[in-house]
Structures are given as structure tokens and as C-alpha cells.
């Protein structure tokens, strides 16, 4: 593992200042992209599209919880699979979703739309300790994720409510869903970055990590990236705390 080259304070501060110019340009470009996003057209979606929630059958319109906007994260699901074999990327993303009051203060509801059955996936939510609103969109995916979206992949979709009408205003998938994830944002600020093999870093920097799976909750350094073995990383502290990861309901 190699550390950065050492220099004096003045040289260091000059290099940081040079990079800051690019960082500010990146921030301003993000502002411009957000402005363009706010000017996109919209497409109407059937407000009666069926979902299943904690109280049973419900609709897309009901998922707004009376607010004007809705952000829905479409959680990938493997029906019948054990907790250890569920989607590690969606587990990573959803583990970052906690305090929702800031969104609510702007009239925005955030919810997870699982792409699998409600009872099984809700037991996973409970095992993980998530309290984000949770619905099953299983059976409505063709309507909610039409081409070029691909049911079975993670998606982030924004909706607007106009009375009893629902409009879809924006969507993304794959790395676009990193908008929900502050851990990667923080890792990107550090000298070792995300420590993943695809990153462009100086020779000798750690690059054996994955956000996905580990064989143990606290592996020795360097971490063991063990696809397809192991578990999604956030499951380990839940198991250590004694939480039940059975998704069949047999232990209830």
C-alpha cells in the first residue's frame, strides 16, 4: 500500500487549490444538469397501478402519502432466495436511506418499490432494520418500468402528483442510483477512494474492496471480495445483534 508523496505545506495547498477549480466546475455543471432536469417533459402514469403495502393492496397514487412528489427506489429481488443471497447493490443503497423529514419538508415522499412479493421482502426489510415505506410492485413492473427501463434492475424514478393524476418526471438506473448513497461520496474524498478494482489510482493503492459482499463482518485487511460467496455487508451487524434473517416466516 503506497501513501501519497510528501511535500511542504505551500506546495500541498497549491495543488489542492488547483483541484478545487475543477471541483467547483463540477459542482456548477451539476447545478446546470439539475436545472435541465427540472425542465424535462413528463409522461402520465396510471395512478391506479396496483401495489401491495403493509395494509394490503394499494395504488401508486396512495404511495404519495398525500404529498406532491414521490421518489421510488425499485429494489431488485430474487424470489425464494435466502437473505444472504438477496441483492447486495440494493441492500447497499437502501441501507443509506434513513431520515426522511428533510424530503417531507419539501413535499416529497420516498418509498421502496420491491420487485418481489410483499411478505417475503418485508421480512428482509425488517431483518435489515429499515423503516422506509415499503411496497411490492411485483405484478405491475411492466406498467411502472416500461422500455427502455428493464424490470429486474435497480431504478430510481421520480413522480409528480397533479390532483388524482400521476406524472413520471425522471428516472435513472445502475450508477445513477448512487444519488441515494453518501458513503461513496465520502469515500471519493479520501486518498484511497472506493478501493475498488475499476478505479483509476496510483500503483500500490488498495483495490480489493467491494460494496457488495464479505465472508465476515470484520475481515482482516485487505478485505476479502468474495463474489458470489459471503453476505451483503450490512447484514453482518444485524446478525451480530441477534436479528432473524429467515424470509420464509417459518420461525415466526
Secondary structure, DSSP 8 states (H G I E B T S, - for coil): --------HHHHHHHHHHHHHHHHHHHHHHHHHHHHHTT---EEE-TT-EEEETTEEEETTGGGTT-SEEEEEEE---TT--GGGS-HHHHHHHTT----HHHHTTTEEEEEEESS-HHHHHHHHHHHT--SEEEE-TT-HHHHS-TTS-TTS-EEEEEEEETTEEEEEEEEEGGGGGGG-HHHHHHTTSTTTT--TTS---TTS-----SSEESSTT--SS----TTSSEETTHHHHHHTT----SSSTT-
